Amino acid sequence: MYRIKVAHRLFAVQAKSDEQLASDKAWMVAERVWLVHRGGFAAARVLRAGMPGADDVDNLPEGKCRVKLEHGGETLDVDEEDVEKV
């Protein structure tokens, strides 16, 4: 654990585990997209095989893809036509 002093306040920072680092790396390399829905747009990332949360991505029906919303982290299976590349 590291201690960081910022503006006379002391914060404790813990190092990330290997699992957290792998998850963060997969999240950064994921394809960024806009998910189109009836309320507007939502920022998301397309999940590909081998990424955390992408279980059975290869078994999705044709025309579907799995995305993870940036706000809230919810994972959804959506129509590919509802996904716009950033």
Helices and strands as residue ranges (DSSP letters): E 2-6, E 9-13, H 18-29, E 31-37, E 40-46, G 57-59, E 64-69, E 75-79, G 80-82, E 83-85
